Amino acid sequence: MSAIILGKKVRNEIRKQGRSITWVSEQMGLSPSSLSQRISGNPEFRYSELEKLTIILGLGENYNWFE
């Protein structure tokens, strides 16, 4: 899966839950601009960041960002 497609999936999940980039970035310990850059694919998300997102968004431990 490309970084851009993954970023779109992350953005869609954040919107679906009614969350903001600012709120999610604060929960992750990132600046809003850093999270926006990762969503845009540059730099790509680290696996550990995707794990944090899964927890923050309450997606369950078996959620797979790459499906």
PDBQT receptor file of N, H, CA, C and O in Angstrom, charges set to zero:
ATOM      1  N   MET A   1       0.860  -1.176   0.000  1.00  0.00    +0.000 N 
ATOM      2  CA  MET A   1       0.000   0.000   0.000  1.00  0.00    +0.000 C 
ATOM      3  C   MET A   1       0.900   1.231   0.000  1.00  0.00    +0.000 C 
ATOM      4  O   MET A   1       1.873   1.302   0.751  1.00  0.00    +0.000 OA
ATOM      5  N   SER A   2       0.570   2.182  -0.837  1.00  0.00    +0.000 N 
ATOM      6  H   SER A   2      -0.221   2.124  -1.447  1.00  0.00    +0.000 HD
ATOM      7  CA  SER A   2       1.384   3.395  -0.900  1.00  0.00    +0.000 C 
ATOM      8  C   SER A   2       1.122   4.284   0.315  1.00  0.00    +0.000 C 
ATOM      9  O   SER A   2       0.081   4.190   0.964  1.00  0.00    +0.000 OA
ATOM     10  N   ALA A   3       2.088   5.140   0.600  1.00  0.00    +0.000 N 
ATOM     11  H   ALA A   3       2.934   5.216   0.073  1.00  0.00    +0.000 HD
ATOM     12  CA  ALA A   3       1.976   6.060   1.732  1.00  0.00    +0.000 C 
ATOM     13  C   ALA A   3       0.794   7.007   1.556  1.00  0.00    +0.000 C 
ATOM     14  O   ALA A   3       0.164   7.399   2.538  1.00  0.00    +0.000 OA
ATOM     15  N   ILE A   4       0.491   7.372   0.328  1.00  0.00    +0.000 N 
ATOM     16  H   ILE A   4       1.003   7.053  -0.470  1.00  0.00    +0.000 HD
ATOM     17  CA  ILE A   4      -0.620   8.293   0.067  1.00  0.00    +0.000 C 
ATOM     18  C   ILE A   4      -1.957   7.616   0.339  1.00  0.00    +0.000 C 
ATOM     19  O   ILE A   4      -2.853   8.223   0.926  1.00  0.00    +0.000 OA
ATOM     20  N   ILE A   5      -2.097   6.371  -0.082  1.00  0.00    +0.000 N 
ATOM     21  H   ILE A   5      -1.369   5.878  -0.559  1.00  0.00    +0.000 HD
ATOM     22  CA  ILE A   5      -3.338   5.631   0.178  1.00  0.00    +0.000 C 
ATOM     23  C   ILE A   5      -3.516   5.409   1.676  1.00  0.00    +0.000 C 
ATOM     24  O   ILE A   5      -4.619   5.553   2.204  1.00  0.00    +0.000 OA
ATOM     25  N   LEU A   6      -2.430   5.058   2.357  1.00  0.00    +0.000 N 
ATOM     26  H   LEU A   6      -1.534   4.941   1.928  1.00  0.00    +0.000 HD
ATOM     27  CA  LEU A   6      -2.487   4.879   3.803  1.00  0.00    +0.000 C 
ATOM     28  C   LEU A   6      -2.900   6.184   4.482  1.00  0.00    +0.000 C 
ATOM     29  O   LEU A   6      -3.728   6.176   5.393  1.00  0.00    +0.000 OA
ATOM     30  N   GLY A   7      -2.330   7.293   4.045  1.00  0.00    +0.000 N 
ATOM     31  H   GLY A   7      -1.657   7.299   3.305  1.00  0.00    +0.000 HD
ATOM     32  CA  GLY A   7      -2.688   8.595   4.603  1.00  0.00    +0.000 C 
ATOM     33  C   GLY A   7      -4.156   8.922   4.415  1.00  0.00    +0.000 C 
ATOM     34  O   GLY A   7      -4.793   9.469   5.315  1.00  0.00    +0.000 OA
ATOM     35  N   LYS A   8      -4.700   8.587   3.244  1.00  0.00    +0.000 N 
ATOM     36  H   LYS A   8      -4.182   8.143   2.513  1.00  0.00    +0.000 HD
ATOM     37  CA  LYS A   8      -6.134   8.811   2.998  1.00  0.00    +0.000 C 
ATOM     38  C   LYS A   8      -6.976   7.964   3.935  1.00  0.00    +0.000 C 
ATOM     39  O   LYS A   8      -8.009   8.415   4.430  1.00  0.00    +0.000 OA
ATOM     40  N   LYS A   9      -6.535   6.737   4.179  1.00  0.00    +0.000 N 
ATOM     41  H   LYS A   9      -5.695   6.371   3.777  1.00  0.00    +0.000 HD
ATOM     42  CA  LYS A   9      -7.268   5.856   5.089  1.00  0.00    +0.000 C 
ATOM     43  C   LYS A   9      -7.255   6.425   6.510  1.00  0.00    +0.000 C 
ATOM     44  O   LYS A   9      -8.271   6.404   7.205  1.00  0.00    +0.000 OA
ATOM     45  N   VAL A  10      -6.100   6.932   6.929  1.00  0.00    +0.000 N 
ATOM     46  H   VAL A  10      -5.275   6.949   6.364  1.00  0.00    +0.000 HD
ATOM     47  CA  VAL A  10      -5.993   7.549   8.255  1.00  0.00    +0.000 C 
ATOM     48  C   VAL A  10      -6.906   8.772   8.335  1.00  0.00    +0.000 C 
ATOM     49  O   VAL A  10      -7.671   8.916   9.289  1.00  0.00    +0.000 OA
ATOM     50  N   ARG A  11      -6.828   9.653   7.335  1.00  0.00    +0.000 N 
ATOM     51  H   ARG A  11      -6.207   9.536   6.560  1.00  0.00    +0.000 HD
ATOM     52  CA  ARG A  11      -7.659  10.861   7.328  1.00  0.00    +0.000 C 
ATOM     53  C   ARG A  11      -9.148  10.501   7.363  1.00  0.00    +0.000 C 
ATOM     54  O   ARG A  11      -9.919  11.118   8.099  1.00  0.00    +0.000 OA
ATOM     55  N   ASN A  12      -9.547   9.514   6.577  1.00  0.00    +0.000 N 
ATOM     56  H   ASN A  12      -8.920   9.013   5.979  1.00  0.00    +0.000 HD
ATOM     57  CA  ASN A  12     -10.957   9.103   6.552  1.00  0.00    +0.000 C 
ATOM     58  C   ASN A  12     -11.419   8.579   7.904  1.00  0.00    +0.000 C 
ATOM     59  O   ASN A  12     -12.533   8.870   8.339  1.00  0.00    +0.000 OA
ATOM     60  N   GLU A  13     -10.572   7.812   8.565  1.00  0.00    +0.000 N 
ATOM     61  H   GLU A  13      -9.667   7.575   8.212  1.00  0.00    +0.000 HD
ATOM     62  CA  GLU A  13     -10.940   7.279   9.883  1.00  0.00    +0.000 C 
ATOM     63  C   GLU A  13     -11.064   8.402  10.904  1.00  0.00    +0.000 C 
ATOM     64  O   GLU A  13     -11.977   8.387  11.730  1.00  0.00    +0.000 OA
ATOM     65  N   ILE A  14     -10.164   9.370  10.858  1.00  0.00    +0.000 N 
ATOM     66  H   ILE A  14      -9.423   9.383  10.187  1.00  0.00    +0.000 HD
ATOM     67  CA  ILE A  14     -10.237  10.522  11.775  1.00  0.00    +0.000 C 
ATOM     68  C   ILE A  14     -11.540  11.284  11.542  1.00  0.00    +0.000 C 
ATOM     69  O   ILE A  14     -12.232  11.635  12.498  1.00  0.00    +0.000 OA
ATOM     70  N   ARG A  15     -11.874  11.539  10.291  1.00  0.00    +0.000 N 
ATOM     71  H   ARG A  15     -11.312  11.254   9.515  1.00  0.00    +0.000 HD
ATOM     72  CA  ARG A  15     -13.119  12.258   9.962  1.00  0.00    +0.000 C 
ATOM     73  C   ARG A  15     -14.347  11.460  10.362  1.00  0.00    +0.000 C 
ATOM     74  O   ARG A  15     -15.302  12.003  10.919  1.00  0.00    +0.000 OA
ATOM     75  N   LYS A  16     -14.312  10.161  10.071  1.00  0.00    +0.000 N 
ATOM     76  H   LYS A  16     -13.537   9.720   9.619  1.00  0.00    +0.000 HD
ATOM     77  CA  LYS A  16     -15.453   9.286  10.393  1.00  0.00    +0.000 C 
ATOM     78  C   LYS A  16     -15.797   9.356  11.875  1.00  0.00    +0.000 C 
ATOM     79  O   LYS A  16     -16.965   9.279  12.256  1.00  0.00    +0.000 OA
ATOM     80  N   GLN A  17     -14.772   9.501  12.704  1.00  0.00    +0.000 N 
ATOM     81  H   GLN A  17     -13.823   9.564  12.395  1.00  0.00    +0.000 HD
ATOM     82  CA  GLN A  17     -14.978   9.564  14.146  1.00  0.00    +0.000 C 
ATOM     83  C   GLN A  17     -15.244  10.979  14.652  1.00  0.00    +0.000 C 
ATOM     84  O   GLN A  17     -15.460  11.179  15.847  1.00  0.00    +0.000 OA
ATOM     85  N   GLY A  18     -15.230  11.957  13.755  1.00  0.00    +0.000 N 
ATOM     86  H   GLY A  18     -15.055  11.794  12.784  1.00  0.00    +0.000 HD
ATOM     87  CA  GLY A  18     -15.498  13.327  14.156  1.00  0.00    +0.000 C 
ATOM     88  C   GLY A  18     -14.356  13.964  14.929  1.00  0.00    +0.000 C 
ATOM     89  O   GLY A  18     -14.555  14.932  15.663  1.00  0.00    +0.000 OA
ATOM     90  N   ARG A  19     -13.166  13.418  14.762  1.00  0.00    +0.000 N 
ATOM     91  H   ARG A  19     -13.005  12.631  14.166  1.00  0.00    +0.000 HD
ATOM     92  CA  ARG A  19     -11.983  13.954  15.447  1.00  0.00    +0.000 C 
ATOM     93  C   ARG A  19     -11.296  14.985  14.557  1.00  0.00    +0.000 C 
ATOM     94  O   ARG A  19     -11.562  15.066  13.357  1.00  0.00    +0.000 OA
ATOM     95  N   SER A  20     -10.420  15.758  15.156  1.00  0.00    +0.000 N 
ATOM     96  H   SER A  20     -10.204  15.692  16.131  1.00  0.00    +0.000 HD
ATOM     97  CA  SER A  20      -9.641  16.732  14.396  1.00  0.00    +0.000 C 
ATOM     98  C   SER A  20      -8.185  16.290  14.335  1.00  0.00    +0.000 C 
ATOM     99  O   SER A  20      -7.717  15.513  15.167  1.00  0.00    +0.000 OA
ATOM    100  N   ILE A  21      -7.483  16.800  13.334  1.00  0.00    +0.000 N 
ATOM    101  H   ILE A  21      -7.863  17.432  12.657  1.00  0.00    +0.000 HD
ATOM    102  CA  ILE A  21      -6.047  16.541  13.219  1.00  0.00    +0.000 C 
ATOM    103  C   ILE A  21      -5.339  17.037  14.481  1.00  0.00    +0.000 C 
ATOM    104  O   ILE A  21      -4.428  16.379  14.983  1.00  0.00    +0.000 OA
ATOM    105  N   THR A  22      -5.754  18.181  14.985  1.00  0.00    +0.000 N 
ATOM    106  H   THR A  22      -6.494  18.716  14.577  1.00  0.00    +0.000 HD
ATOM    107  CA  THR A  22      -5.140  18.743  16.189  1.00  0.00    +0.000 C 
ATOM    108  C   THR A  22      -5.309  17.804  17.370  1.00  0.00    +0.000 C 
ATOM    109  O   THR A  22      -4.347  17.526  18.085  1.00  0.00    +0.000 OA
ATOM    110  N   TRP A  23      -6.534  17.308  17.583  1.00  0.00    +0.000 N 
ATOM    111  H   TRP A  23      -7.316  17.534  17.002  1.00  0.00    +0.000 HD
ATOM    112  CA  TRP A  23      -6.789  16.415  18.717  1.00  0.00    +0.000 C 
ATOM    113  C   TRP A  23      -5.958  15.140  18.598  1.00  0.00    +0.000 C 
ATOM    114  O   TRP A  23      -5.308  14.727  19.559  1.00  0.00    +0.000 OA
ATOM    115  N   VAL A  24      -5.981  14.517  17.418  1.00  0.00    +0.000 N 
ATOM    116  H   VAL A  24      -6.509  14.853  16.638  1.00  0.00    +0.000 HD
ATOM    117  CA  VAL A  24      -5.241  13.272  17.222  1.00  0.00    +0.000 C 
ATOM    118  C   VAL A  24      -3.742  13.512  17.386  1.00  0.00    +0.000 C 
ATOM    119  O   VAL A  24      -3.054  12.709  18.017  1.00  0.00    +0.000 OA
ATOM    120  N   SER A  25      -3.234  14.598  16.829  1.00  0.00    +0.000 N 
ATOM    121  H   SER A  25      -3.792  15.250  16.316  1.00  0.00    +0.000 HD
ATOM    122  CA  SER A  25      -1.798  14.875  16.940  1.00  0.00    +0.000 C 
ATOM    123  C   SER A  25      -1.390  15.074  18.399  1.00  0.00    +0.000 C 
ATOM    124  O   SER A  25      -0.320  14.620  18.807  1.00  0.00    +0.000 OA
ATOM    125  N   GLU A  26      -2.224  15.744  19.183  1.00  0.00    +0.000 N 
ATOM    126  H   GLU A  26      -3.093  16.112  18.852  1.00  0.00    +0.000 HD
ATOM    127  CA  GLU A  26      -1.928  15.930  20.608  1.00  0.00    +0.000 C 
ATOM    128  C   GLU A  26      -1.867  14.589  21.329  1.00  0.00    +0.000 C 
ATOM    129  O   GLU A  26      -0.987  14.368  22.161  1.00  0.00    +0.000 OA
ATOM    130  N   GLN A  27      -2.792  13.703  21.014  1.00  0.00    +0.000 N 
ATOM    131  H   GLN A  27      -3.506  13.883  20.338  1.00  0.00    +0.000 HD
ATOM    132  CA  GLN A  27      -2.819  12.379  21.632  1.00  0.00    +0.000 C 
ATOM    133  C   GLN A  27      -1.582  11.565  21.261  1.00  0.00    +0.000 C 
ATOM    134  O   GLN A  27      -1.109  10.744  22.047  1.00  0.00    +0.000 OA
ATOM    135  N   MET A  28      -1.065  11.800  20.060  1.00  0.00    +0.000 N 
ATOM    136  H   MET A  28      -1.449  12.467  19.421  1.00  0.00    +0.000 HD
ATOM    137  CA  MET A  28       0.102  11.065  19.577  1.00  0.00    +0.000 C 
ATOM    138  C   MET A  28       1.421  11.686  20.013  1.00  0.00    +0.000 C 
ATOM    139  O   MET A  28       2.468  11.048  19.904  1.00  0.00    +0.000 OA
ATOM    140  N   GLY A  29       1.386  12.922  20.507  1.00  0.00    +0.000 N 
ATOM    141  H   GLY A  29       0.535  13.440  20.596  1.00  0.00    +0.000 HD
ATOM    142  CA  GLY A  29       2.613  13.616  20.875  1.00  0.00    +0.000 C 
ATOM    143  C   GLY A  29       3.319  14.223  19.672  1.00  0.00    +0.000 C 
ATOM    144  O   GLY A  29       4.537  14.405  19.686  1.00  0.00    +0.000 OA
ATOM    145  N   LEU A  30       2.551  14.536  18.629  1.00  0.00    +0.000 N 
ATOM    146  H   LEU A  30       1.562  14.388  18.618  1.00  0.00    +0.000 HD
ATOM    147  CA  LEU A  30       3.082  15.170  17.420  1.00  0.00    +0.000 C 
ATOM    148  C   LEU A  30       2.471  16.554  17.266  1.00  0.00    +0.000 C 
ATOM    149  O   LEU A  30       1.432  16.850  17.857  1.00  0.00    +0.000 OA
ATOM    150  N   SER A  31       3.108  17.389  16.480  1.00  0.00    +0.000 N 
ATOM    151  H   SER A  31       3.952  17.148  16.000  1.00  0.00    +0.000 HD
ATOM    152  CA  SER A  31       2.481  18.664  16.132  1.00  0.00    +0.000 C 
ATOM    153  C   SER A  31       1.447  18.385  15.040  1.00  0.00    +0.000 C 
ATOM    154  O   SER A  31       1.568  17.401  14.311  1.00  0.00    +0.000 OA
ATOM    155  N   PRO A  32       0.441  19.237  14.924  1.00  0.00    +0.000 N 
ATOM    156  CA  PRO A  32      -0.535  19.050  13.844  1.00  0.00    +0.000 C 
ATOM    157  C   PRO A  32       0.119  19.025  12.465  1.00  0.00    +0.000 C 
ATOM    158  O   PRO A  32      -0.309  18.272  11.590  1.00  0.00    +0.000 OA
ATOM    159  N   SER A  33       1.147  19.838  12.267  1.00  0.00    +0.000 N 
ATOM    160  H   SER A  33       1.495  20.450  12.977  1.00  0.00    +0.000 HD
ATOM    161  CA  SER A  33       1.809  19.848  10.957  1.00  0.00    +0.000 C 
ATOM    162  C   SER A  33       2.543  18.534  10.696  1.00  0.00    +0.000 C 
ATOM    163  O   SER A  33       2.574  18.066   9.557  1.00  0.00    +0.000 OA
ATOM    164  N   SER A  34       3.130  17.935  11.725  1.00  0.00    +0.000 N 
ATOM    165  H   SER A  34       3.105  18.315  12.650  1.00  0.00    +0.000 HD
ATOM    166  CA  SER A  34       3.803  16.644  11.554  1.00  0.00    +0.000 C 
ATOM    167  C   SER A  34       2.811  15.545  11.179  1.00  0.00    +0.000 C 
ATOM    168  O   SER A  34       3.090  14.719  10.310  1.00  0.00    +0.000 OA
ATOM    169  N   LEU A  35       1.661  15.541  11.837  1.00  0.00    +0.000 N 
ATOM    170  H   LEU A  35       1.435  16.212  12.543  1.00  0.00    +0.000 HD
ATOM    171  CA  LEU A  35       0.642  14.544  11.497  1.00  0.00    +0.000 C 
ATOM    172  C   LEU A  35       0.129  14.771  10.078  1.00  0.00    +0.000 C 
ATOM    173  O   LEU A  35      -0.054  13.812   9.329  1.00  0.00    +0.000 OA
ATOM    174  N   SER A  36      -0.103  16.020   9.702  1.00  0.00    +0.000 N 
ATOM    175  H   SER A  36       0.046  16.799  10.311  1.00  0.00    +0.000 HD
ATOM    176  CA  SER A  36      -0.560  16.325   8.343  1.00  0.00    +0.000 C 
ATOM    177  C   SER A  36       0.459  15.881   7.299  1.00  0.00    +0.000 C 
ATOM    178  O   SER A  36       0.087  15.381   6.237  1.00  0.00    +0.000 OA
ATOM    179  N   GLN A  37       1.737  16.062   7.599  1.00  0.00    +0.000 N 
ATOM    180  H   GLN A  37       2.039  16.469   8.461  1.00  0.00    +0.000 HD
ATOM    181  CA  GLN A  37       2.779  15.622   6.673  1.00  0.00    +0.000 C 
ATOM    182  C   GLN A  37       2.758  14.111   6.511  1.00  0.00    +0.000 C 
ATOM    183  O   GLN A  37       2.901  13.603   5.399  1.00  0.00    +0.000 OA
ATOM    184  N   ARG A  38       2.582  13.391   7.608  1.00  0.00    +0.000 N 
ATOM    185  H   ARG A  38       2.466  13.804   8.511  1.00  0.00    +0.000 HD
ATOM    186  CA  ARG A  38       2.531  11.933   7.530  1.00  0.00    +0.000 C 
ATOM    187  C   ARG A  38       1.308  11.482   6.737  1.00  0.00    +0.000 C 
ATOM    188  O   ARG A  38       1.389  10.538   5.952  1.00  0.00    +0.000 OA
ATOM    189  N   ILE A  39       0.184  12.150   6.939  1.00  0.00    +0.000 N 
ATOM    190  H   ILE A  39       0.118  12.917   7.577  1.00  0.00    +0.000 HD
ATOM    191  CA  ILE A  39      -1.030  11.820   6.182  1.00  0.00    +0.000 C 
ATOM    192  C   ILE A  39      -0.792  12.052   4.694  1.00  0.00    +0.000 C 
ATOM    193  O   ILE A  39      -1.332  11.333   3.853  1.00  0.00    +0.000 OA
ATOM    194  N   SER A  40       0.016  13.055   4.374  1.00  0.00    +0.000 N 
ATOM    195  H   SER A  40       0.455  13.640   5.057  1.00  0.00    +0.000 HD
ATOM    196  CA  SER A  40       0.345  13.351   2.974  1.00  0.00    +0.000 C 
ATOM    197  C   SER A  40       1.408  12.408   2.406  1.00  0.00    +0.000 C 
ATOM    198  O   SER A  40       1.668  12.415   1.203  1.00  0.00    +0.000 OA
ATOM    199  N   GLY A  41       2.017  11.604   3.268  1.00  0.00    +0.000 N 
ATOM    200  H   GLY A  41       1.806  11.599   4.246  1.00  0.00    +0.000 HD
ATOM    201  CA  GLY A  41       2.976  10.613   2.808  1.00  0.00    +0.000 C 
ATOM    202  C   GLY A  41       4.432  11.009   2.871  1.00  0.00    +0.000 C 
ATOM    203  O   GLY A  41       5.293  10.271   2.392  1.00  0.00    +0.000 OA
ATOM    204  N   ASN A  42       4.731  12.181   3.462  1.00  0.00    +0.000 N 
ATOM    205  H   ASN A  42       4.031  12.780   3.851  1.00  0.00    +0.000 HD
ATOM    206  CA  ASN A  42       6.123  12.617   3.524  1.00  0.00    +0.000 C 
ATOM    207  C   ASN A  42       6.402  13.330   4.840  1.00  0.00    +0.000 C 
ATOM    208  O   ASN A  42       6.063  14.507   4.961  1.00  0.00    +0.000 OA
ATOM    209  N   PRO A  43       6.996  12.685   5.819  1.00  0.00    +0.000 N 
ATOM    210  CA  PRO A  43       7.504  11.318   5.790  1.00  0.00    +0.000 C 
ATOM    211  C   PRO A  43       6.374  10.310   5.999  1.00  0.00    +0.000 C 
ATOM    212  O   PRO A  43       5.265  10.677   6.387  1.00  0.00    +0.000 OA
ATOM    213  N   GLU A  44       6.666   9.058   5.741  1.00  0.00    +0.000 N 
ATOM    214  H   GLU A  44       7.567   8.760   5.426  1.00  0.00    +0.000 HD
ATOM    215  CA  GLU A  44       5.674   8.002   5.935  1.00  0.00    +0.000 C 
ATOM    216  C   GLU A  44       5.466   7.745   7.424  1.00  0.00    +0.000 C 
ATOM    217  O   GLU A  44       6.325   8.052   8.251  1.00  0.00    +0.000 OA
ATOM    218  N   PHE A  45       4.300   7.172   7.747  1.00  0.00    +0.000 N 
ATOM    219  H   PHE A  45       3.603   6.923   7.075  1.00  0.00    +0.000 HD
ATOM    220  CA  PHE A  45       4.040   6.764   9.127  1.00  0.00    +0.000 C 
ATOM    221  C   PHE A  45       5.003   5.653   9.522  1.00  0.00    +0.000 C 
ATOM    222  O   PHE A  45       5.312   4.766   8.727  1.00  0.00    +0.000 OA
ATOM    223  N   ARG A  46       5.464   5.718  10.748  1.00  0.00    +0.000 N 
ATOM    224  H   ARG A  46       5.212   6.439  11.394  1.00  0.00    +0.000 HD
ATOM    225  CA  ARG A  46       6.203   4.599  11.336  1.00  0.00    +0.000 C 
ATOM    226  C   ARG A  46       5.165   3.584  11.839  1.00  0.00    +0.000 C 
ATOM    227  O   ARG A  46       4.024   3.938  12.137  1.00  0.00    +0.000 OA
ATOM    228  N   TYR A  47       5.580   2.343  11.924  1.00  0.00    +0.000 N 
ATOM    229  H   TYR A  47       6.507   2.056  11.682  1.00  0.00    +0.000 HD
ATOM    230  CA  TYR A  47       4.668   1.308  12.421  1.00  0.00    +0.000 C 
ATOM    231  C   TYR A  47       4.174   1.659  13.828  1.00  0.00    +0.000 C 
ATOM    232  O   TYR A  47       2.996   1.478  14.135  1.00  0.00    +0.000 OA
ATOM    233  N   SER A  48       5.065   2.155  14.674  1.00  0.00    +0.000 N 
ATOM    234  H   SER A  48       6.023   2.302  14.425  1.00  0.00    +0.000 HD
ATOM    235  CA  SER A  48       4.686   2.506  16.054  1.00  0.00    +0.000 C 
ATOM    236  C   SER A  48       3.630   3.612  16.074  1.00  0.00    +0.000 C 
ATOM    237  O   SER A  48       2.770   3.635  16.954  1.00  0.00    +0.000 OA
ATOM    238  N   GLU A  49       3.694   4.519  15.115  1.00  0.00    +0.000 N 
ATOM    239  H   GLU A  49       4.393   4.500  14.399  1.00  0.00    +0.000 HD
ATOM    240  CA  GLU A  49       2.692   5.589  15.039  1.00  0.00    +0.000 C 
ATOM    241  C   GLU A  49       1.332   5.029  14.631  1.00  0.00    +0.000 C 
ATOM    242  O   GLU A  49       0.298   5.475  15.129  1.00  0.00    +0.000 OA
ATOM    243  N   LEU A  50       1.335   4.065  13.739  1.00  0.00    +0.000 N 
ATOM    244  H   LEU A  50       2.175   3.702  13.335  1.00  0.00    +0.000 HD
ATOM    245  CA  LEU A  50       0.075   3.428  13.350  1.00  0.00    +0.000 C 
ATOM    246  C   LEU A  50      -0.521   2.644  14.521  1.00  0.00    +0.000 C 
ATOM    247  O   LEU A  50      -1.740   2.608  14.690  1.00  0.00    +0.000 OA
ATOM    248  N   GLU A  51       0.334   2.021  15.322  1.00  0.00    +0.000 N 
ATOM    249  H   GLU A  51       1.324   2.050  15.185  1.00  0.00    +0.000 HD
ATOM    250  CA  GLU A  51      -0.155   1.338  16.522  1.00  0.00    +0.000 C 
ATOM    251  C   GLU A  51      -0.820   2.326  17.475  1.00  0.00    +0.000 C 
ATOM    252  O   GLU A  51      -1.883   2.040  18.027  1.00  0.00    +0.000 OA
ATOM    253  N   LYS A  52      -0.191   3.500  17.671  1.00  0.00    +0.000 N 
ATOM    254  H   LYS A  52       0.673   3.733  17.223  1.00  0.00    +0.000 HD
ATOM    255  CA  LYS A  52      -0.769   4.535  18.529  1.00  0.00    +0.000 C 
ATOM    256  C   LYS A  52      -2.111   5.004  17.988  1.00  0.00    +0.000 C 
ATOM    257  O   LYS A  52      -3.074   5.162  18.738  1.00  0.00    +0.000 OA
ATOM    258  N   LEU A  53      -2.167   5.224  16.678  1.00  0.00    +0.000 N 
ATOM    259  H   LEU A  53      -1.385   5.096  16.068  1.00  0.00    +0.000 HD
ATOM    260  CA  LEU A  53      -3.424   5.658  16.066  1.00  0.00    +0.000 C 
ATOM    261  C   LEU A  53      -4.540   4.645  16.305  1.00  0.00    +0.000 C 
ATOM    262  O   LEU A  53      -5.678   5.018  16.589  1.00  0.00    +0.000 OA
ATOM    263  N   THR A  54      -4.211   3.383  16.190  1.00  0.00    +0.000 N 
ATOM    264  H   THR A  54      -3.286   3.080  15.959  1.00  0.00    +0.000 HD
ATOM    265  CA  THR A  54      -5.190   2.321  16.404  1.00  0.00    +0.000 C 
ATOM    266  C   THR A  54      -5.773   2.405  17.811  1.00  0.00    +0.000 C 
ATOM    267  O   THR A  54      -6.981   2.264  18.003  1.00  0.00    +0.000 OA
ATOM    268  N   ILE A  55      -4.911   2.633  18.780  1.00  0.00    +0.000 N 
ATOM    269  H   ILE A  55      -3.929   2.748  18.624  1.00  0.00    +0.000 HD
ATOM    270  CA  ILE A  55      -5.353   2.746  20.173  1.00  0.00    +0.000 C 
ATOM    271  C   ILE A  55      -6.148   4.027  20.384  1.00  0.00    +0.000 C 
ATOM    272  O   ILE A  55      -7.235   3.994  20.960  1.00  0.00    +0.000 OA
ATOM    273  N   ILE A  56      -5.619   5.146  19.925  1.00  0.00    +0.000 N 
ATOM    274  H   ILE A  56      -4.736   5.173  19.458  1.00  0.00    +0.000 HD
ATOM    275  CA  ILE A  56      -6.264   6.453  20.115  1.00  0.00    +0.000 C 
ATOM    276  C   ILE A  56      -7.659   6.474  19.504  1.00  0.00    +0.000 C 
ATOM    277  O   ILE A  56      -8.594   7.028  20.083  1.00  0.00    +0.000 OA
ATOM    278  N   LEU A  57      -7.791   5.866  18.332  1.00  0.00    +0.000 N 
ATOM    279  H   LEU A  57      -7.032   5.415  17.861  1.00  0.00    +0.000 HD
ATOM    280  CA  LEU A  57      -9.083   5.860  17.638  1.00  0.00    +0.000 C 
ATOM    281  C   LEU A  57      -9.966   4.687  18.049  1.00  0.00    +0.000 C 
ATOM    282  O   LEU A  57     -11.079   4.542  17.543  1.00  0.00    +0.000 OA
ATOM    283  N   GLY A  58      -9.483   3.855  18.955  1.00  0.00    +0.000 N 
ATOM    284  H   GLY A  58      -8.579   3.973  19.366  1.00  0.00    +0.000 HD
ATOM    285  CA  GLY A  58     -10.283   2.752  19.484  1.00  0.00    +0.000 C 
ATOM    286  C   GLY A  58     -10.671   1.732  18.426  1.00  0.00    +0.000 C 
ATOM    287  O   GLY A  58     -11.805   1.254  18.411  1.00  0.00    +0.000 OA
ATOM    288  N   LEU A  59      -9.742   1.398  17.545  1.00  0.00    +0.000 N 
ATOM    289  H   LEU A  59      -8.821   1.787  17.558  1.00  0.00    +0.000 HD
ATOM    290  CA  LEU A  59     -10.055   0.507  16.434  1.00  0.00    +0.000 C 
ATOM    291  C   LEU A  59      -9.866  -0.966  16.759  1.00  0.00    +0.000 C 
ATOM    292  O   LEU A  59     -10.190  -1.819  15.934  1.00  0.00    +0.000 OA
ATOM    293  N   GLY A  60      -9.361  -1.278  17.912  1.00  0.00    +0.000 N 
ATOM    294  H   GLY A  60      -9.097  -0.585  18.583  1.00  0.00    +0.000 HD
ATOM    295  CA  GLY A  60      -9.169  -2.673  18.295  1.00  0.00    +0.000 C 
ATOM    296  C   GLY A  60      -7.795  -3.173  17.911  1.00  0.00    +0.000 C 
ATOM    297  O   GLY A  60      -7.206  -2.727  16.926  1.00  0.00    +0.000 OA
ATOM    298  N   GLU A  61      -7.296  -4.098  18.696  1.00  0.00    +0.000 N 
ATOM    299  H   GLU A  61      -7.774  -4.460  19.497  1.00  0.00    +0.000 HD
ATOM    300  CA  GLU A  61      -5.914  -4.562  18.518  1.00  0.00    +0.000 C 
ATOM    301  C   GLU A  61      -5.683  -5.321  17.229  1.00  0.00    +0.000 C 
ATOM    302  O   GLU A  61      -4.538  -5.457  16.799  1.00  0.00    +0.000 OA
ATOM    303  N   ASN A  62      -6.729  -5.817  16.600  1.00  0.00    +0.000 N 
ATOM    304  H   ASN A  62      -7.659  -5.707  16.949  1.00  0.00    +0.000 HD
ATOM    305  CA  ASN A  62      -6.570  -6.575  15.358  1.00  0.00    +0.000 C 
ATOM    306  C   ASN A  62      -6.786  -5.731  14.108  1.00  0.00    +0.000 C 
ATOM    307  O   ASN A  62      -6.794  -6.259  12.997  1.00  0.00    +0.000 OA
ATOM    308  N   TYR A  63      -6.961  -4.415  14.283  1.00  0.00    +0.000 N 
ATOM    309  H   TYR A  63      -6.954  -3.986  15.186  1.00  0.00    +0.000 HD
ATOM    310  CA  TYR A  63      -7.191  -3.552  13.124  1.00  0.00    +0.000 C 
ATOM    311  C   TYR A  63      -5.935  -3.527  12.244  1.00  0.00    +0.000 C 
ATOM    312  O   TYR A  63      -4.815  -3.429  12.745  1.00  0.00    +0.000 OA
ATOM    313  N   ASN A  64      -6.139  -3.618  10.941  1.00  0.00    +0.000 N 
ATOM    314  H   ASN A  64      -7.049  -3.698  10.534  1.00  0.00    +0.000 HD
ATOM    315  CA  ASN A  64      -5.018  -3.640   9.994  1.00  0.00    +0.000 C 
ATOM    316  C   ASN A  64      -5.145  -2.468   9.033  1.00  0.00    +0.000 C 
ATOM    317  O   ASN A  64      -6.066  -2.422   8.218  1.00  0.00    +0.000 OA
ATOM    318  N   TRP A  65      -4.220  -1.521   9.131  1.00  0.00    +0.000 N 
ATOM    319  H   TRP A  65      -3.472  -1.558   9.794  1.00  0.00    +0.000 HD
ATOM    320  CA  TRP A  65      -4.238  -0.348   8.258  1.00  0.00    +0.000 C 
ATOM    321  C   TRP A  65      -3.947  -0.704   6.811  1.00  0.00    +0.000 C 
ATOM    322  O   TRP A  65      -4.221   0.088   5.910  1.00  0.00    +0.000 OA
ATOM    323  N   PHE A  66      -3.395  -1.889   6.579  1.00  0.00    +0.000 N 
ATOM    324  H   PHE A  66      -3.173  -2.532   7.311  1.00  0.00    +0.000 HD
ATOM    325  CA  PHE A  66      -2.925  -2.235   5.249  1.00  0.00    +0.000 C 
ATOM    326  C   PHE A  66      -3.912  -3.083   4.439  1.00  0.00    +0.000 C 
ATOM    327  O   PHE A  66      -3.570  -3.558   3.356  1.00  0.00    +0.000 OA
ATOM    328  N   GLU A  67      -5.112  -3.274   4.945  1.00  0.00    +0.000 N 
ATOM    329  H   GLU A  67      -5.390  -2.888   5.825  1.00  0.00    +0.000 HD
ATOM    330  CA  GLU A  67      -6.123  -4.033   4.195  1.00  0.00    +0.000 C 
ATOM    331  C   GLU A  67      -6.952  -3.116   3.343  1.00  0.00    +0.000 C 
ATOM    332  O   GLU A  67      -7.853  -3.574   2.640  1.00  0.00    +0.000 OA
TER     333      GLU A  67
